Amino acid sequence: MSRRERPGGKALPVDPDLDGAFRAEPGAIRHHAGRGAVRARRRAEPAVLGAIALGGALGAPARYGVAQLVHVAPGSFPWATFWTNISGSFGLGLILALLLERYPASRYLRPFVATGFLGAYTTYSTFAVETVLLIKDGHRLLAAAYAAASLVGGFAVAWAGIWAGRALPVTGRGGRP
C-alpha cells in the first residue's frame, strides 16, 4: 500500500486505483517513445459499474428512509439532509480508512460502499437546493448557518471517521495493523 506523507502528521491513505499504473487522471496526456503524446483512457469495467449500481440502489432508499424519519417544516433547518450528509461523511471516512489501510484491496467493495451506497445516500444537490430556497424565502442567516454547519461538520466527521477506522483493533483474517 502506498501512502503520501503529510508534513508533521500521519500519512494519508492512497486510493489503490490511482496508485501505480492508474495514477494518471482519465484523459491525461502521456508521452510514449515514438508515438508522441497519447491520451490515457481508463475503461470502466462492467462488474465494477454493477457494484456501484447495486450500492446506489441501496443507498438512495436509505436516504429516503432518513427523510421519512426526520420531518422538517418549510423554512426551518433542513435536519434530514444535514444528518444524512453528516452520517455519510463519517461513514465515508470510516470505511475508506478501513478499506485502504487495513484490508487487502478489493476491486468491488470500495466502489460498492463508497461510490455506490454512500454516493447515493449523501446528497450535495439537495443541500444546495435547500440552501438556495432558504435564501430565496428570506432566511439568509439560517441558510448561512446550514451551509457552514454542513461543510464544517462534514469535514470534521469525515476526519473523525478516519480516526475511528485507524483506532479500531484489527481482528479476523486479512487485516493489517
Long-range contacts (C-beta under 8 A, 24 or more apart in sequence): 1-100, 1-101, 1-176, 10-166, 13-96, 13-97, 13-100, 13-101, 14-100, 15-100, 16-100, 16-105, 17-110, 45-107, 47-107, 47-108, 48-107, 48-108, 48-111, 51-108, 51-109, 51-111, 51-112, 51-116, 52-111, 52-112, 52-115, 52-116, 52-119, 53-116, 54-112, 54-116, 55-111, 55-112, 55-113, 55-115, 55-116, 55-117, 55-118, 55-119, 55-120, 56-116, 56-117, 56-119, 56-120, 57-116, 57-120, 58-116, 58-117, 58-120, 59-116, 59-117, 59-118, 59-119, 59-120, 59-121, 60-120, 60-121, 62-117, 62-120, 62-121, 63-120, 63-121, 63-122, 63-123, 74-137, 75-134, 75-137, 75-139, 75-142, 76-142, 77-142, 77-145, 77-146, 78-126, 78-127, 78-130, 78-134, 78-146, 81-123, 81-126, 81-127, 81-130, 82-146, 82-149, 82-150, 82-153, 84-121, 84-122, 84-123, 85-122, 85-123, 85-124, 85-127, 85-150, 85-154, 86-150, 86-153, 86-154, 86-157, 87-157, 88-118, 88-121, 88-122, 89-122, 89-153, 89-154, 89-155, 89-157, 89-158, 89-161, 90-157, 90-158, 90-160, 90-161, 90-164, 91-118, 91-121, 91-161, 92-118, 92-122, 92-158, 92-161, 93-157, 93-158, 93-159, 93-160, 93-161, 93-162, 93-163, 93-164, 93-165, 94-161, 94-162, 94-164, 94-165, 95-161, 95-165, 96-161, 96-162, 96-165, 97-161, 97-162, 97-163, 97-164, 97-165, 97-166, 98-165, 98-168, 101-165, 101-166, 101-176, 102-165, 102-168, 102-170, 102-175, 102-176, 103-174, 103-175, 103-176, 104-174
